[in-house]
Amino acid sequence: MNKLIIESGATNSEWCFITEKDGIINDERLMSKGWNASSTKEDMLKSEKQHSWIQNADVIHFYGAGVSSDYSRNRVVDQLNNHPNCHVFGDLKAACIATLGKDEGIGAILGTGSISCVWDGVNTDVIVPSLGYLLSDEGSGSDIGKEVLRAFFYKKMPTELLEAFDEAYKLTPSSLIDNLYGKENPKAYLASFSKFITKYPHEWTDNLAKERLNLFFDIRILPIFNKKIKKIGFIGSISFVFKEYLTQLCNQIGVNDVTYHKSAMEGLINYHKLNNE
C-alpha cells in the first residue's frame, strides 16, 4: 500500500510518501510552504512530485493547522484532488500520535501557535479551546513575537536590546503595520520575531520567555491535568528550544515523562509504518 502523510503547519509543511514492495518499506520526504485549512486564503502550493504522490497514493493521512470544522476538512480534501481515501485530522492529533503514541497523557503544540488536549490513545479532548492567534496562542512563537514588538516600540527593553533589535530589523511603526496587515500569514510573521529571544541571550529575554511559558502552562496544562496523567508530549520549535524550562514546570506537578519533537512527522511515519492504515 502506498501511503502519503502530510503534516501542514502555519509556517512549513512536511510530506512523506511511503511505499512497500516485497516486504521492503521505503519513504521519500520533502518540505514545502505551510498551509492553514482555515486561514490561508490561497490554494495549497504543490510541486509536480507532490501531485504525483497524491495521484499514486492508496491512502492519504493529512494532519494540519486549522482543521477544526467540516468546512476546513472539505477544503483539505478539495486541495488533495478529492482523493477517495483521504483522512483529515487536526495538527493536535498529529502531536499526540508523535509524542504519546497510544499511551494516555497530555498532548501540546507550542510552535507558531499553541494548544493542548487530553489524549486517551485514540481521541483528543480539547478542554480549553483555542481562540486563534489574536486572542490566545499563549507562549507560542506568535505570542512571544507580539511581546517583543510591544517591548521594542514601547521602549520597555534594556537599551542594549533596543539597539540590537533596531539594527536587526530596521522596523518603524508604519512598516510594521504594512507588513502585519499585508502579509499572507501574519501569524508566522509575528512568530518570526520570537527568534530575537534566542539570538540575544539576556536576563530580560529569558524572563520574557519564562513569563509567556508560565502563562501557557497556567492556561493550557494546569486546567486539564489530573493525577492519573503520567506523560506530556510537546511538538513545536518553541517547546524544543525551551524544553529545559518546560520540563521543570512539568516536574513541579509530578510529571517526569516529558517528550519533545520539533515536528510530528517522524512519529507519524513510524506510527503509519507499524499500523496498516
C-alpha distance (Angstrom), angle and dihedral (degrees) to the residues before:
residue distance angle dihedral
M1 . . .
N2 3.82 . .
K3 3.80 111.3 .
L4 3.79 127.4 -167.8
I5 3.80 116.6 -160.7
I6 3.79 119.7 -169.3
E7 3.78 125.2 -174.8
S8 3.79 109.0 -174.0
G9 3.80 120.9 -173.0
A10 3.77 131.7 174.4
T11 3.81 92.4 -94.7
N12 3.82 107.2 26.7
S13 3.79 140.0 12.1
E14 3.80 124.8 -147.7
W15 3.80 121.2 -156.3
C16 3.80 126.8 -168.1
F17 3.81 125.7 -176.3
I18 3.81 113.1 -160.1
T19 3.79 121.1 -163.0
E20 3.79 130.1 -178.3
K21 3.80 124.5 -160.3
D22 3.80 127.4 165.5
G23 3.79 90.0 -10.7
I24 3.81 93.0 -54.7
I25 3.82 116.1 121.1
N26 3.80 119.7 -154.8
D27 3.77 131.1 176.8
E28 3.80 134.2 -162.6
R29 3.77 122.7 -163.7
L30 3.77 141.2 -166.9
M31 3.79 140.0 174.0
S32 3.78 125.3 -131.1
K33 3.76 141.3 166.6
G34 3.80 117.9 -58.3
W35 3.79 120.0 -104.2
N36 3.81 129.0 -167.7
A37 3.81 115.4 -155.6
S38 3.81 92.6 -147.1
S39 3.77 106.5 34.7
T40 3.81 108.7 26.0
K41 3.79 106.6 93.8
E42 3.80 96.9 -168.3
D43 3.78 125.3 76.2
M44 3.78 119.4 -96.0
L45 3.80 109.7 -86.1
K46 3.80 110.1 -125.2
S47 3.78 131.1 -179.0
E48 3.79 125.4 -142.3
K49 3.80 89.1 -97.7
Q50 3.80 92.3 51.9
H51 3.80 90.6 51.0
S52 3.80 88.4 50.8
W53 3.80 92.2 50.8
I54 3.81 91.3 50.8
Q55 3.79 90.9 49.9
N56 3.82 94.7 47.7
A57 3.80 98.8 41.1
D58 3.79 118.0 109.2
V59 3.80 88.5 -161.4
I60 3.79 134.4 11.7
H61 3.80 124.1 -153.6
F62 3.81 110.5 -165.3
Y63 3.81 120.5 -172.7
G64 3.76 114.0 -179.5
A65 3.77 151.6 162.4
G66 3.79 113.5 -103.7
V67 3.81 96.1 26.3
S68 3.77 98.8 136.1
S69 3.80 108.8 120.7
D70 3.80 143.8 33.1
Y71 3.79 87.7 -98.5
S72 3.81 93.7 56.6
R73 3.82 92.7 43.2
N74 3.81 91.5 50.3
R75 3.79 89.5 48.3
V76 3.82 90.3 55.1
V77 3.80 91.9 50.6
D78 3.80 90.1 48.8
Q79 3.83 90.4 51.3
L80 3.81 89.0 51.8
N81 3.80 92.2 57.4
N82 3.83 92.7 -98.5
H83 3.77 90.6 -72.6
P84 3.84 108.1 -160.7
N85 3.83 94.8 -133.7
C86 3.78 104.2 41.8
H87 3.82 121.5 142.2
V88 3.80 114.8 -163.4
F89 3.80 124.3 -163.7
G90 3.79 137.5 163.3
D91 3.79 122.0 -99.3
L92 3.80 90.0 -109.8
K93 3.81 91.3 67.5
A94 3.79 88.4 50.4
A95 3.81 89.7 53.5
C96 3.81 91.8 51.0
I97 3.81 94.9 47.3
A98 3.81 91.7 47.0
T99 3.80 97.5 48.0
L100 3.80 105.2 26.1
G101 3.80 105.1 23.3
K102 3.79 107.4 -168.8
D103 3.82 94.1 -23.2
E104 3.79 120.4 109.0
G105 3.78 119.6 -112.3
I106 3.79 145.2 100.0
G107 3.78 118.3 -54.4
A108 3.78 119.4 -160.4
I109 3.79 139.5 -179.4
L110 3.77 117.2 -150.2
G111 3.78 108.2 168.6
T112 3.80 129.3 92.4
G113 3.81 85.4 -18.0
S114 3.80 133.8 11.7
I115 3.79 139.4 -133.8
S116 3.81 138.8 141.6
C117 3.79 140.9 -157.9
V118 3.77 145.7 179.1
W119 3.82 110.2 -101.4
D120 3.82 121.4 -156.2
G121 3.80 94.6 -173.9
V122 3.81 93.4 -90.2
N123 3.80 111.3 33.6
T124 3.79 137.3 39.8
D125 3.80 120.1 -130.8
V126 3.80 111.4 -163.4
I127 3.80 105.6 -159.7
V128 3.81 97.4 173.0
P129 3.82 108.6 42.9
S130 3.76 125.7 -136.9
L131 3.79 114.1 -115.1
G132 3.78 95.4 -167.7
Y133 3.78 130.0 -99.5
L134 3.81 93.4 -65.2
L135 3.81 93.7 61.0
S136 3.79 107.5 18.6
D137 3.86 138.6 4.3
E138 3.80 89.5 122.6
G139 3.80 114.8 -163.8
S140 3.80 93.2 7.3
G141 3.77 128.2 127.5
S142 3.81 91.8 -98.6
D143 3.81 90.8 48.5
I144 3.81 94.0 49.4
G145 3.80 89.7 43.7
K146 3.81 90.4 55.9
E147 3.81 91.1 51.4
V148 3.80 92.2 49.0
L149 3.81 91.1 50.9
R150 3.79 93.0 47.7
A151 3.78 91.5 48.7
F152 3.80 91.8 50.7
F153 3.78 97.5 47.9
Y154 3.81 93.8 39.1
K155 3.82 88.8 47.2
K156 3.79 93.4 -123.9
M157 3.81 94.1 136.5
P158 3.80 125.3 90.9
T159 3.79 111.8 -91.7
E160 3.80 94.8 -107.4
L161 3.80 90.8 54.2
L162 3.79 92.6 46.7
E163 3.79 88.7 55.1
A164 3.81 92.9 45.3
F165 3.82 92.5 49.9
D166 3.80 92.5 47.3
E167 3.80 91.1 50.3
A168 3.81 93.1 47.0
Y169 3.81 100.1 45.8
K170 3.82 109.5 18.5
L171 3.82 90.2 -150.8
T172 3.78 128.9 167.7
P173 3.82 124.9 -171.9
S174 3.80 90.6 -106.3
S175 3.82 95.0 48.0
L176 3.80 89.9 47.6
I177 3.80 91.9 53.2
D178 3.81 91.8 45.2
N179 3.80 90.5 52.0
L180 3.79 95.1 41.7
Y181 3.79 95.6 52.1
G182 3.78 95.9 32.3
K183 3.78 98.6 49.6
E184 3.79 119.5 100.9
N185 3.82 90.0 -136.6
P186 3.84 110.5 30.2
K187 3.81 91.7 172.0
A188 3.79 91.7 60.3
Y189 3.82 90.0 42.9
L190 3.80 90.7 56.3
A191 3.80 90.8 45.6
S192 3.80 90.9 55.6
F193 3.81 89.0 71.2
S194 3.79 92.0 58.4
K195 3.82 87.0 76.4
F196 3.80 87.1 72.9
I197 3.82 87.2 73.8
T198 3.80 93.4 62.2
K199 3.81 97.5 34.2
Y200 3.79 92.4 57.0
P201 3.83 110.2 40.0
H202 3.80 109.8 -159.6
E203 3.78 138.0 140.1
W204 3.81 88.5 -106.1
T205 3.82 95.4 52.9
D206 3.80 90.8 43.6
N207 3.81 91.2 52.6
L208 3.80 92.0 47.3
A209 3.81 91.9 53.2
K210 3.80 92.5 47.3
E211 3.81 91.9 47.7
R212 3.83 92.3 54.7
L213 3.81 93.0 42.7
N214 3.81 89.7 50.9
L215 3.80 88.1 53.3
F216 3.82 90.3 50.1
F217 3.79 90.0 50.5
D218 3.81 93.4 46.9
I219 3.82 93.0 49.9
R220 3.81 104.4 29.6
I221 3.82 106.3 31.0
L222 3.80 112.9 24.8
P223 3.85 97.2 53.1
I224 3.83 91.9 54.8
F225 3.80 98.3 38.1
N226 3.78 123.6 107.2
K227 3.79 132.7 168.8
K228 3.82 92.3 -101.8
I229 3.80 90.4 66.3
K230 3.79 111.1 95.5
K231 3.82 101.2 163.7
I232 3.80 137.0 53.8
G233 3.80 123.3 -174.5
F234 3.81 124.8 -162.8
I235 3.80 128.8 -163.4
G236 3.79 124.4 -173.3
S237 3.79 143.9 63.8
I238 3.81 95.7 -91.8
S239 3.81 93.1 53.4
F240 3.81 90.1 47.3
V241 3.80 93.7 50.9
F242 3.81 93.5 46.5
K243 3.80 98.7 33.8
E244 3.79 93.1 123.3
Y245 3.80 92.4 59.9
L246 3.82 93.5 40.5
T247 3.80 89.5 51.5
Q248 3.80 88.9 55.1
L249 3.81 90.3 52.9
C250 3.81 91.0 48.7
N251 3.79 92.1 47.9
Q252 3.80 89.8 53.3
I253 3.81 90.0 63.9
G254 3.79 92.6 44.6
V255 3.82 100.3 -98.8
N256 3.81 111.5 130.8
D257 3.81 99.7 162.1
V258 3.82 102.0 81.9
T259 3.82 124.1 157.6
Y260 3.80 128.8 -164.3
H261 3.81 132.2 -167.9
K262 3.79 128.8 168.9
S263 3.79 89.3 -140.5
A264 3.78 135.9 7.8
M265 3.79 97.7 -128.7
E266 3.80 99.5 94.8
G267 3.80 91.2 52.5
L268 3.81 92.1 45.0
I269 3.80 91.6 52.0
N270 3.80 92.2 50.7
Y271 3.81 91.3 46.6
H272 3.80 95.4 50.3
K273 3.80 92.8 43.1
L274 3.80 89.8 55.9
N275 3.80 96.0 41.7
N276 3.79 123.5 61.9
E277 3.78 94.8 -131.7
